[in-house]
Amino acid sequence: MDEAEWRKTFGMTLLGLTMGDKKYLKRNAIIALGNFIDERAVPALLQKQNHEDNGVKEYAGWALGRIRLKL
């Protein structure tokens, strides 16, 4: 979902107003994946290590580390 679609879909909802930017939703989803510790999330988390937002990148690394420790 690009930024225009994000704003159109969620801009005037509670989610859109509180998060403002979808990077926060991505970050929170990554944290959930790290806490869930499921190796099926690894491909998606690897992609997020190239994200333009440093917070998203850092949490993707954190989540991958948690998953790898459990494997």
N, CA, C and O atoms as a GROMACS GRO file, in nm:
protein
  284
    1MET      N    1   0.085  -0.117   0.000
    1MET     CA    2   0.000   0.000   0.000
    1MET      C    3   0.090   0.124   0.000
    1MET      O    4   0.173   0.141   0.089
    2ASP      N    5   0.071   0.209  -0.099
    2ASP     CA    6   0.152   0.330  -0.103
    2ASP      C    7   0.091   0.436  -0.011
    2ASP      O    8  -0.017   0.416   0.046
    3GLU      N    9   0.161   0.550   0.004
    3GLU     CA   10   0.118   0.654   0.096
    3GLU      C   11  -0.019   0.712   0.061
    3GLU      O   12  -0.100   0.739   0.150
    4ALA      N   13  -0.046   0.733  -0.068
    4ALA     CA   14  -0.175   0.788  -0.110
    4ALA      C   15  -0.289   0.695  -0.072
    4ALA      O   16  -0.392   0.740  -0.023
    5GLU      N   17  -0.272   0.567  -0.096
    5GLU     CA   18  -0.376   0.470  -0.062
    5GLU      C   19  -0.393   0.460   0.090
    5GLU      O   20  -0.505   0.448   0.139
    6TRP      N   21  -0.281   0.467   0.163
    6TRP     CA   22  -0.286   0.466   0.310
    6TRP      C   23  -0.372   0.582   0.361
    6TRP      O   24  -0.461   0.564   0.444
    7ARG      N   25  -0.344   0.702   0.310
    7ARG     CA   26  -0.418   0.820   0.353
    7ARG      C   27  -0.566   0.811   0.315
    7ARG      O   28  -0.654   0.848   0.393
    8LYS      N   29  -0.592   0.761   0.195
    8LYS     CA   30  -0.731   0.747   0.149
    8LYS      C   31  -0.808   0.646   0.234
    8LYS      O   32  -0.924   0.668   0.267
    9THR      N   33  -0.743   0.536   0.268
    9THR     CA   34  -0.809   0.430   0.343
    9THR      C   35  -0.819   0.460   0.492
    9THR      O   36  -0.924   0.440   0.553
   10PHE      N   37  -0.708   0.507   0.551
   10PHE     CA   38  -0.703   0.521   0.696
   10PHE      C   39  -0.688   0.665   0.747
   10PHE      O   40  -0.689   0.688   0.868
   11GLY      N   41  -0.674   0.761   0.657
   11GLY     CA   42  -0.645   0.899   0.696
   11GLY      C   43  -0.736   0.958   0.802
   11GLY      O   44  -0.687   1.020   0.896
   12MET      N   45  -0.864   0.940   0.789
   12MET     CA   46  -0.958   1.000   0.884
   12MET      C   47  -1.014   0.898   0.983
   12MET      O   48  -1.119   0.921   1.042
   13THR      N   49  -0.946   0.787   1.001
   13THR     CA   50  -0.987   0.688   1.100
   13THR      C   51  -0.900   0.704   1.223
   13THR      O   52  -0.801   0.778   1.220
   14LEU      N   53  -0.934   0.638   1.330
   14LEU     CA   54  -0.854   0.643   1.451
   14LEU      C   55  -0.712   0.593   1.424
   14LEU      O   56  -0.615   0.651   1.474
   15LEU      N   57  -0.700   0.489   1.346
   15LEU     CA   58  -0.568   0.436   1.311
   15LEU      C   59  -0.485   0.540   1.237
   15LEU      O   60  -0.369   0.562   1.269
   16GLY      N   61  -0.544   0.602   1.138
   16GLY     CA   62  -0.473   0.702   1.060
   16GLY      C   63  -0.438   0.825   1.140
   16GLY      O   64  -0.330   0.882   1.123
   17LEU      N   65  -0.529   0.868   1.226
   17LEU     CA   66  -0.505   0.989   1.305
   17LEU      C   67  -0.403   0.966   1.415
   17LEU      O   68  -0.325   1.056   1.446
   18THR      N   69  -0.402   0.848   1.477
   18THR     CA   70  -0.308   0.824   1.586
   18THR      C   71  -0.170   0.785   1.536
   18THR      O   72  -0.070   0.820   1.597
   19MET      N   73  -0.164   0.713   1.427
   19MET     CA   74  -0.035   0.669   1.376
   19MET      C   75   0.021   0.768   1.274
   19MET      O   76   0.143   0.784   1.266
   20GLY      N   77  -0.064   0.832   1.198
   20GLY     CA   78  -0.020   0.933   1.103
   20GLY      C   79   0.058   0.879   0.986
   20GLY      O   80   0.038   0.924   0.873
   21ASP      N   81   0.143   0.787   1.008
   21ASP     CA   82   0.229   0.732   0.904
   21ASP      C   83   0.227   0.580   0.919
   21ASP      O   84   0.232   0.527   1.030
   22LYS      N   85   0.219   0.511   0.808
   22LYS     CA   86   0.209   0.365   0.815
   22LYS      C   87   0.337   0.298   0.866
   22LYS      O   88   0.335   0.179   0.897
   23LYS      N   89   0.448   0.373   0.876
   23LYS     CA   90   0.570   0.312   0.929
   23LYS      C   91   0.550   0.265   1.073
   23LYS      O   92   0.614   0.169   1.116
   24TYR      N   93   0.461   0.332   1.148
   24TYR     CA   94   0.436   0.291   1.286
   24TYR      C   95   0.357   0.161   1.291
   24TYR      O   96   0.377   0.078   1.380
   25LEU      N   97   0.267   0.144   1.197
   25LEU     CA   98   0.194   0.018   1.188
   25LEU      C   99   0.290  -0.094   1.150
   25LEU      O  100   0.282  -0.204   1.205
   26LYS      N  101   0.380  -0.068   1.057
   26LYS     CA  102   0.481  -0.168   1.019
   26LYS      C  103   0.567  -0.205   1.138
   26LYS      O  104   0.592  -0.323   1.164
   27ARG      N  105   0.612  -0.101   1.212
   27ARG     CA  106   0.696  -0.126   1.328
   27ARG      C  107   0.624  -0.214   1.429
   27ARG      O  108   0.681  -0.310   1.480
   28ASN      N  109   0.498  -0.182   1.457
   28ASN     CA  110   0.422  -0.260   1.554
   28ASN      C  111   0.398  -0.403   1.506
   28ASN      O  112   0.401  -0.496   1.586
   29ALA      N  113   0.375  -0.420   1.377
   29ALA     CA  114   0.358  -0.555   1.323
   29ALA      C  115   0.487  -0.634   1.334
   29ALA      O  116   0.485  -0.754   1.364
   30ILE      N  117   0.600  -0.569   1.312
   30ILE     CA  118   0.729  -0.635   1.324
   30ILE      C  119   0.754  -0.678   1.468
   30ILE      O  120   0.804  -0.787   1.493
   31ILE      N  121   0.720  -0.592   1.562
   31ILE     CA  122   0.735  -0.627   1.704
   31ILE      C  123   0.649  -0.748   1.737
   31ILE      O  124   0.693  -0.838   1.809
   32ALA      N  125   0.527  -0.751   1.685
   32ALA     CA  126   0.439  -0.866   1.709
   32ALA      C  127   0.499  -0.993   1.650
   32ALA      O  128   0.495  -1.099   1.713
   33LEU      N  129   0.556  -0.984   1.530
   33LEU     CA  130   0.619  -1.101   1.469
   33LEU      C  131   0.737  -1.149   1.551
   33LEU      O  132   0.759  -1.269   1.565
   34GLY      N  133   0.814  -1.055   1.605
   34GLY     CA  134   0.927  -1.094   1.690
   34GLY      C  135   0.882  -1.161   1.818
   34GLY      O  136   0.948  -1.254   1.866
   35ASN      N  137   0.772  -1.116   1.873
   35ASN     CA  138   0.720  -1.178   1.995
   35ASN      C  139   0.653  -1.312   1.967
   35ASN      O  140   0.651  -1.400   2.053
   36PHE      N  141   0.597  -1.327   1.848
   36PHE     CA  142   0.532  -1.451   1.811
   36PHE      C  143   0.634  -1.561   1.783
   36PHE      O  144   0.605  -1.679   1.804
   37ILE      N  145   0.750  -1.524   1.736
   37ILE     CA  146   0.863  -1.615   1.709
   37ILE      C  147   0.822  -1.729   1.616
   37ILE      O  148   0.816  -1.845   1.657
   38ASP      N  149   0.795  -1.695   1.493
   38ASP     CA  150   0.755  -1.792   1.391
   38ASP      C  151   0.847  -1.775   1.270
   38ASP      O  152   0.853  -1.667   1.211
   39GLU      N  153   0.917  -1.879   1.235
   39GLU     CA  154   1.015  -1.869   1.126
   39GLU      C  155   0.952  -1.837   0.991
   39GLU      O  156   1.023  -1.797   0.898
   40ARG      N  157   0.821  -1.853   0.977
   40ARG     CA  158   0.755  -1.816   0.851
   40ARG      C  159   0.761  -1.665   0.827
   40ARG      O  160   0.738  -1.620   0.714
   41ALA      N  161   0.790  -1.587   0.929
   41ALA     CA  162   0.800  -1.441   0.916
   41ALA      C  163   0.936  -1.395   0.864
   41ALA      O  164   0.951  -1.279   0.826
   42VAL      N  165   1.034  -1.484   0.861
   42VAL     CA  166   1.171  -1.446   0.824
   42VAL      C  167   1.180  -1.377   0.688
   42VAL      O  168   1.244  -1.272   0.680
   43PRO      N  169   1.120  -1.428   0.580
   43PRO     CA  170   1.133  -1.359   0.451
   43PRO      C  171   1.082  -1.215   0.455
   43PRO      O  172   1.146  -1.125   0.400
   44ALA      N  173   0.968  -1.192   0.518
   44ALA     CA  174   0.914  -1.055   0.527
   44ALA      C  175   1.004  -0.967   0.612
   44ALA      O  176   1.025  -0.850   0.579
   45LEU      N  177   1.057  -1.021   0.719
   45LEU     CA  178   1.145  -0.943   0.807
   45LEU      C  179   1.276  -0.909   0.737
   45LEU      O  180   1.331  -0.800   0.756
   46LEU      N  181   1.326  -1.000   0.657
   46LEU     CA  182   1.448  -0.972   0.581
   46LEU      C  183   1.427  -0.856   0.485
   46LEU      O  184   1.516  -0.773   0.467
   47GLN      N  185   1.310  -0.850   0.423
   47GLN     CA  186   1.278  -0.738   0.332
   47GLN      C  187   1.277  -0.606   0.408
   47GLN      O  188   1.320  -0.504   0.354
   48LYS      N  189   1.227  -0.606   0.530
   48LYS     CA  190   1.215  -0.482   0.606
   48LYS      C  191   1.350  -0.431   0.656
   48LYS      O  192   1.359  -0.318   0.703
   49GLN      N  193   1.454  -0.512   0.646
   49GLN     CA  194   1.587  -0.463   0.684
   49GLN      C  195   1.640  -0.362   0.583
   49GLN      O  196   1.742  -0.298   0.608
   50ASN      N  197   1.573  -0.347   0.470
   50ASN     CA  198   1.610  -0.248   0.369
   50ASN      C  199   1.514  -0.129   0.369
   50ASN      O  200   1.518  -0.048   0.276
   51HIS      N  201   1.429  -0.118   0.468
   51HIS     CA  202   1.329  -0.011   0.474
   51HIS      C  203   1.398   0.124   0.495
   51HIS      O  204   1.505   0.131   0.556
   52GLU      N  205   1.336   0.231   0.444
   52GLU     CA  206   1.397   0.365   0.455
   52GLU      C  207   1.394   0.419   0.598
   52GLU      O  208   1.473   0.507   0.631
   53ASP      N  209   1.304   0.368   0.683
   53ASP     CA  210   1.294   0.415   0.821
   53ASP      C  211   1.384   0.331   0.912
   53ASP      O  212   1.374   0.208   0.914
   54ASN      N  213   1.471   0.397   0.986
   54ASN     CA  214   1.566   0.325   1.072
   54ASN      C  215   1.496   0.244   1.180
   54ASN      O  216   1.542   0.136   1.216
   55GLY      N  217   1.384   0.295   1.233
   55GLY     CA  218   1.311   0.221   1.335
   55GLY      C  219   1.258   0.089   1.283
   55GLY      O  220   1.266  -0.013   1.352
   56VAL      N  221   1.205   0.090   1.162
   56VAL     CA  222   1.155  -0.033   1.100
   56VAL      C  223   1.271  -0.130   1.079
   56VAL      O  224   1.258  -0.249   1.108
   57LYS      N  225   1.384  -0.081   1.030
   57LYS     CA  226   1.502  -0.165   1.009
   57LYS      C  227   1.549  -0.228   1.140
   57LYS      O  228   1.576  -0.348   1.146
   58GLU      N  229   1.561  -0.146   1.244
   58GLU     CA  230   1.612  -0.195   1.373
   58GLU      C  231   1.521  -0.302   1.432
   58GLU      O  232   1.569  -0.403   1.482
   59TYR      N  233   1.391  -0.279   1.428
   59TYR     CA  234   1.300  -0.378   1.484
   59TYR      C  235   1.295  -0.505   1.399
   59TYR      O  236   1.272  -0.613   1.452
   60ALA      N  237   1.316  -0.494   1.270
   60ALA     CA  238   1.325  -0.613   1.186
   60ALA      C  239   1.445  -0.698   1.228
   60ALA      O  240   1.435  -0.820   1.238
   61GLY      N  241   1.557  -0.633   1.253
   61GLY     CA  242   1.676  -0.705   1.302
   61GLY      C  243   1.652  -0.768   1.438
   61GLY      O  244   1.693  -0.882   1.463
   62TRP      N  245   1.586  -0.693   1.526
   62TRP     CA  246   1.553  -0.745   1.658
   62TRP      C  247   1.464  -0.869   1.646
   62TRP      O  248   1.490  -0.970   1.712
   63ALA      N  249   1.360  -0.861   1.563
   63ALA     CA  250   1.267  -0.973   1.547
   63ALA      C  251   1.338  -1.095   1.488
   63ALA      O  252   1.315  -1.208   1.531
   64LEU      N  253   1.424  -1.072   1.389
   64LEU     CA  254   1.500  -1.183   1.331
   64LEU      C  255   1.589  -1.248   1.436
   64LEU      O  256   1.601  -1.370   1.440
   65GLY      N  257   1.650  -1.168   1.520
   65GLY     CA  258   1.733  -1.222   1.627
   65GLY      C  259   1.654  -1.309   1.724
   65GLY      O  260   1.701  -1.415   1.765
   66ARG      N  261   1.534  -1.266   1.759
   66ARG     CA  262   1.450  -1.346   1.849
   66ARG      C  263   1.409  -1.477   1.784
   66ARG      O  264   1.409  -1.582   1.849
   67ILE      N  265   1.375  -1.472   1.655
   67ILE     CA  266   1.334  -1.594   1.586
   67ILE      C  267   1.452  -1.690   1.575
   67ILE      O  268   1.436  -1.810   1.598
   68ARG      N  269   1.567  -1.639   1.541
   68ARG     CA  270   1.685  -1.724   1.526
   68ARG      C  271   1.728  -1.788   1.657
   68ARG      O  272   1.778  -1.900   1.658
   69LEU      N  273   1.710  -1.718   1.768
   69LEU     CA  274   1.744  -1.774   1.899
   69LEU      C  275   1.656  -1.894   1.933
   69LEU      O  276   1.700  -1.987   1.999
   70LYS      N  277   1.531  -1.890   1.887
   70LYS     CA  278   1.438  -2.000   1.915
   70LYS      C  279   1.458  -2.118   1.821
   70LYS      O  280   1.418  -2.230   1.854
   71LEU      N  281   1.517  -2.095   1.704
   71LEU     CA  282   1.535  -2.205   1.609
   71LEU      C  283   1.645  -2.290   1.657
   71LEU      O  284   1.679  -2.389   1.593
   0.00000   0.00000   0.00000
